[in-house]
Structure formats: structure tokens, C-alpha cells
Amino acid sequence: MNEAQSMLYAILCYDSEDVVGAWTKEEDEAAIKRLEVVEEKLARQGRLGPVARLLPTTAATTVRKGREAMVIDGPFAETKEQLLGFFIVDCASLEEAIETAKELGKASSSAGSFEVRPLAVFKPSDVKRTDEVRA
């Protein structure tokens, strides 16, 4: 990725966990295949960074900051949509990042939303990649 001419953006995927979790195996696989078409295009362009699909919020633990950290089960926010996953993409501009999010949105079969946010720091790790984990 050429940092002088571009910037990394996180495209955060929000949707109803109940709706996505109710998909049949076939519906889920079809949605993943549609997204993989966009991912493969971005990879060929050398613009795709890490992609992750998160396990359900029932598997989440939240650490709240304060004088003493408090650990609670579940996600931090009670919302209609949950963060289900993310893409890291290299884009020349915010406009290109928005177009990429729109393309991912067209490939997705649910309502939800994609939040586009520039990254200030990106530190790739040596953690071994795990293949897709399904809940």
C-alpha cells in the first residue's frame, strides 16, 4: 500500500444480529460469496487489508474503563444494529472509500449500514490467520 498517495480506511459492518443470525446456511454462504467477489477485486488491486467477521455479541465481553476496570458480559452498547465485522481498505480518498463501502453494501443482502472511518494507526501483526469461524 502506498501511504504517500492513499490512506487506510476501516469499513465497519453494522446490521441486525437477529436477522443475520436467522439466515439458513445456504443464505449465509450466498451472502459470503457475494462479498468475496468484491474482496477479490480489492485484493487484485492491492487495496484489501484484514477482513473479519465477528462472532455474535453473546460471545462478547466488555471491559469498562474507570478507576477500576469492570468486566461485563456482552457488547458495550444496546442498539438495534451490532458491529458484525470489518474490512480494512487502501483508498486514494474518502470518496473512493465511500464508493468501496457502497459496493460492499450492494453485495450484502441485508439492510444494515457500513461506517467508513480513516485509520490513524495500523499495526499488522504476526498472528496467524484463522479461516472463517462460524457461530
C-alpha positions, 0 to 999 in steps of 0.5 A: 500500500502506498501511504504517500498517495492513499490512506487506510480506511476501516469499513465497519459492518453494522446490521441486525444480529437477529436477522443475520443470525436467522439466515439458513446456511445456504443464505449465509454462504450466498451472502459470503460469496457475494462479498468475496467477489468484491474482496477479490477485486480489492485484493487484485488491486492491492487495496484489501487489508484484514477482513473479519467477521465477528462472532455474535455479541453473546460471545462478547465481553466488555471491559469498562474503563474507570478507576477500576476496570469492570468486566461485563458480559456482552457488547458495550452498547444496546442498539438495534444494529451490532458491529458484525465485522470489518474490512480494512481498505487502501483508498486514494480518498474518502470518496473512493472509500465511500464508493468501496463501502457502497459496493460492499453494501450492494453485495450484502443482502441485508439492510444494515449500514457500513461506517467508513472511518480513516485509520490513524494507526495500523499495526499488522501483526504476526498472528496467524490467520484463522479461516472463517469461524462460524457461530 
